[in-house]
Amino acid sequence: MAPIPRLRAYEGPAVLSYGFRPFFLLGSLYAGLAVLAWLPMFVGDLALPTALAPRDWHVHEMLYGFAGAVMAGFLLTAVPNWTGRLPLQGGPLLLLVAAWLAGRFAVAFSAVLGWLPAALLDLSFLTLLTAAIAREVVAGRNWRNLKVLVALSALLAGNALFHVEAYRSGTAEYGIRVGIAAALAMVMLIGGRIVPSFTRNWLARENPGRMPASFGTFDKASMILAVAALAGWTLAPGSRATGAALVVTGLVQAARLARWAGDRTWPDPLVLVLQVAYAFVPLGFVLVGASALGLVPVGAGIHAWTGGAVGVMTLAVMSRASLGHTGRPLAASPAVRTVYVLATASVLARVCASLHPAWTGSLLPVAGALWAMAFLGFAAAYWRVLTGPRAA
């Protein structure tokens, strides 16, 4: 039997030949530019014609805009590999890109457009993406990955709730927590596959010895516990029971990470950064749990989750997947290694700014500048990779 072709015959722009290309590029550019806009908004020097409160615009665009784009790029690339079906290309992919861009415009100008038209335009992207992924999973009978579809559907539901909540009460709380929980679940689900897998592959080739533990009962139990703790946090973030559950979950997730032999990956930045990114998962659980117990400000754990677990993991995945799917060697250039350091330093600065409010005024601009340099630096370093022809 002839092998399934990996791509249809395609002669259009290279950037529309695979889902990771436009969405990794746009997501990284937007991550940097949106934070550069947020810094003057935070101090009152810039105002957008958005119906959202300034904090809510920032949270929404980083969570449902930037992270949504990177998730789209990853899923549109990974799902065809999982199902054996052909990926989205050309016109259908362009439609998804246009829906994402329309959403960013609509949210920024929602005070002019009206909240409902803006919400519908914004929701069109995740709706189309969820439908596309659902079609592929069902058509390919790839039931194992229904969990990914559930997490993506939760992100869509969180975005819808965000818009309704912001319209009715002037700010969004549940919509933010649902979105963070969905994004974090995606990181734990996908990260739980790729971090030990890529680590094992590299160690087997370059540094034989102790290997990551295979996926098993412990991993399943840790995911069930994490989802339950996140559900509790979504519904009752200030409960002491929620706080205790989050701290315990953080310790379990730390144990899960310790089983993946990350201490043996220092020579390869592409593998090491995956381990570093996942380390922000347990850190965030412990800090958010500690905030529910009244021990630390809530922002510290939230930014460990969003900036670290989601943000640094997106850089780790984008840099590796872009090289692998364009036929290039899996090696981190000096520029990309610098990007990893900048992003990690940004998250640590932002967490510290939350832990010690007296430092906020000085650390917040530093964290924002480092973040923007990291993601705009990634876009510059990978521009030709994402827009040019395949190397081999």
N, C-alpha and C positions, 0 to 999 in steps of 0.2 A: 504494500500500500504506500502510495506517495505521501511524504510528510506534509502536514498542513502548512501552507505558506505563512510566514510570520507577518507579511504585509501585503495588501493589495497592490496591484500596479498603480503607481502614483507618480505624477509628474508636476505637482504643484509646489508651492514654497516648502522648503524643508521644515520650517517651524510648525507647519500643520500636518506633518507626517506621522506624529505620535503625540499622545496627550501630554507627556511630561514636558515637551518642548515649550509650548506657549505658557502653560500654567506654572512651571518652575520659574520661567523668566519673569512673567508678570507678578507672580507671588513675591519673589525676592525684591523686585523693584518697589512694589507697593509696601512691603514690610518696612523698607528704609524710608520711603517718602512720607508714609503716613505718620511715622514717629517724628520725623522732622517737622511735620505740620502740627503734631500734638504738643510739642514742647512750647511753642508760643501760645497755643490755645490754653494750655495749663496755667500760664501766668496772665492770661487775658489780653495778649497782644494780637491775637488772630481769632476771627469768628467766621465760621462757615454758615451758609444759609440752610442749616440742617434743623429738623424738628427735634432731634435728639439732644439731650444734655451733653455738654462737652465730654464728660467722662464716659457716657454711654456710647457716644460716637467712636471714641478711641477703642473701647472694649469691643464694640460690635465689629469694627473694621479689622481689628487684629484677629478676632476669633472667627467671624463668619466671612470676612473678606480675604485676608492674607492666608490664614490656616485653611480656609475652604478651598482656595486655589491650589495650594500644595497637595491637599488630600485628593483633589480632582486629578492632578497630574500623576500622582502615585497610583491611584486606583485605575485610571484609564490605561495605565501601562501594565500594572500587575494583573488585573483581572483577565485580560486575554491570555496571559501566561498560565493562569490557574485553570482557565476553561478550555484552552485550545482553540478559541475563536479569534476572529480577526479584530484588530483594534479600530477605534474611531479615527478617521482621517478626514482631511479636506473640509468640505462643506459642513457636515455634521459637527465636526470639532470646532469649526469657526463659529457655528451657532452657539455652542457652549461658551466659547470665549466672549462672544458679543453679549451673552446674558450676564456673564460675570462683570464685564465692564459697565453694562447698563445698571447693574446693582450698585456699583461703587458711585456712579454719577447720581443715581436716584437717592441714595442715602445722604450724600453730601448736600443735595439740593431739595431735600424732602420738605423743608419749610415753604418752598415755592411750589413744588409739585402736589403737596398734600400727602398726609401720612399713608393713606391707603394705596394710591397709585405707586408711591415709592416702595411700600412694603411688597406689593405684588411684583414689581419689577425685580426687587432684590431676591425675593423667594423663587423667582423663575429659574435661577441658576441651580440652586440645590435641588429643586424639584426635577429639572431635566437630568441632572447628574444622577440622582437617586433612581430615576426611571431607567436610565441607560445601564447603570450597574445591575439593577434588578433584572432587566432583560437578559443580560449576559449570564448572570448566575443561574437563572431559571433555564435559559436555553441550553446552557452547558451542563445542566443538572449538577452544578457544583455546590451541593448543599452544605459542605463544610464551611463555606464562606458566607453563609447567611448571617453569621455573627457580625461580619463587616457591614453588611447591608443594614442590620439593626442599628449599629452605631451611627451610620450615615443618616438613617431615618431620624434618629434622636437629634442629630445636629440640625436637620431641617425643622423638626418640631420646635427645638429651642429657638431657632431664628424667628419662626412665626410667633411664638410666645413673646419673644423680645419686643417685636413691633407692637403687638397688642398691649402689652404691659406698659411700654413707654408712652403710648398714646393715652391710655386710661389713667395712669398715675403720675406721668411725667418722668419716670425713671424705671429702669428694668432691674430686677433682682433675680427672680426665678429664671428668666430667659438667659441671664448670664450664667447662672449655676448649671442649668441644663446643658448649655453649650460647652462649658468647661468640662463637665463630666463626660459628655460624648466625645470630645476631642481627646481627653485623657484615656478613655476606654480604648479609642483607636490606637493610641500610642502603646498602651500595654498589650493590646491584642497583636498588632503588627510587630511592635518591638520585641515581643516575646517569641516571635518566629525568627526575625532577621538578625537580631543581636547575637544569640547563641549560634545560629546557622553560619553567619559570616565569620564569627570568631572561630568556630570549629574548622571551617574551610581554610582559614589563614594559618591556624596553628598546625593543622595536619601537613600543610605544605612548607611552612617556614620555621616552626618551633614545636616539634612533636613533644608530647608529654601529657600533662593533665589537660583534659578537654572539658568543655561546658557540659553540664548535666543535660540529659535528654529530657524533652518535654514529657511530663507525667502527671501523676495525681497531685503533687505539690503545686505545680503550675495551675492546674484547674482549680484547686481550692483557693489559691491566692487570687485568681481572677474573680471567683464568686464572692469572696470576702471584699475585694476592692469595689465591685459593682454595688454590693449591699451598702458599703460605707459611703460611697458616692451618692446613692439614693437617699440615705439618711441625711447627708449634708445638704443635698438639694432641697429637701423638705424642711429640715430643722437644723440650720447651720450653727445655731448658738447652743444647742443641747449638749449637756455634759456627756450624755451617753454617746452622742455623735462624735464628740471630741475623743473619747476613749477608743471608739471603734476606728477612727482615722489614725490615731497613733499606733494602734496594734497593726493595722493594715500597712502602715509605713514600715514597720519593723519586718513584717512578712515580705513586703516587696524588696526590702534591702537584702533579706536572706535569699530571695529569688535571684537578684542581681549577683550576689556573691557566688552563686553556683555556676556562673557563666565564664569563669576564668579571665575576667577583665584585667587582672593584675599582670597577665602574661602578654598583653597586647601593646605595650608601650612602643615597640619599634614601628608600628603601622598606624599612622594617624587616622586613616579611613575606618579602621576597626575600633581604635581607641575612642574616637568621638562618639560612636554609637553607645559605648559603655558609659561615657561621661553624661551623655544626654539622658540615658535611662536613669542615672543616679538621681536626677532631679524629681523623678516620680516618688520614691520613698521620702525624699527630703520634703517635698510638698505635702505629702500626707501627714508627716509628723508636725510640720509647722502649722498647717491648717487645723489639725487636731488640737495643737497647743493653743491656738487662738480661740477655739471653741471653749477651752478650759480656762480662758482668761489670762493666759501666760504671755502671749505675744500678739502684736497687731496682725489682723487678718491678711493684709496685703503681702506679707512676706511669703506665706505659703502659696498664695494665688499666683504670685510672679514666679515662684520656683516651678509651679506647674506649667503656666502659660509661656513664660519666656524660656525656661529651661527644658522641661520635658517636651513641650510642643515646639518651641522655637529652635533650640539647638538640634533636636531630632530632625526637624525639617531640613536643616542645613546638611546634616549627616546623610540623610536619605537622598536629597537632591544631588549632592556632589557625587555620591557613589553611583546612583542609578543613571545619571546623565552620562558618565563615562562608560559604564557597562553597555548601555543601549545605543551608544554611538560608535562602538567598536574601538574604544580607546583603552589604554592600559589603566588598571585600577591602582593609581598612585596619586597621592595628594601633592600638588605643587606647593612651593613656598607661599604663594598667594592664598591658597585654600587653607593651608595650615594657619596662616595669620587670621583668616576669617574665623576659624574655629576658636582661636584664642580670644579674639575680639568679642564674639558672641557670648562665650562663657563668662568673660569678665563683665560684660554688660549685665547679665543675669545676676551675678554675684553682687554687683553694685546696686542693682534695683532691689534685691532682697535685703541688703544691709540698710538701704534707705528706708525701707518699711520697718525693719527691726528697731531702728533708732531714729525716730521722727526728727530729731535735731539735725540729722545728717541729710534730710531730704533735699533741702535747698541746694546743697553742693553736689550730692551724688546723683540726683535725678537727671540733670543735664549731661553728666558724664555717662550714665547708663544709656540715655537716649542717643548720644553721639556715637558711642561704641556699637550700639545695635545698628544704627544707620550705616556705619562704616562696614560692618560685617555683611549685611544683606546687599547693600549696593556694591560692595567689593565682590561678593559672590556673582552678582549679575554681570559685572565687568569681566571677571575671570572666566565665566562660562558663556559669555555672549556668543562666541563663535561655535562653541560646542552645541548650543541649543538652537542656533539659527542656521548653521552650516550643514553641509552634507555629512553623511556617516563616514568615519575614517576608514572602515574596512568592511 
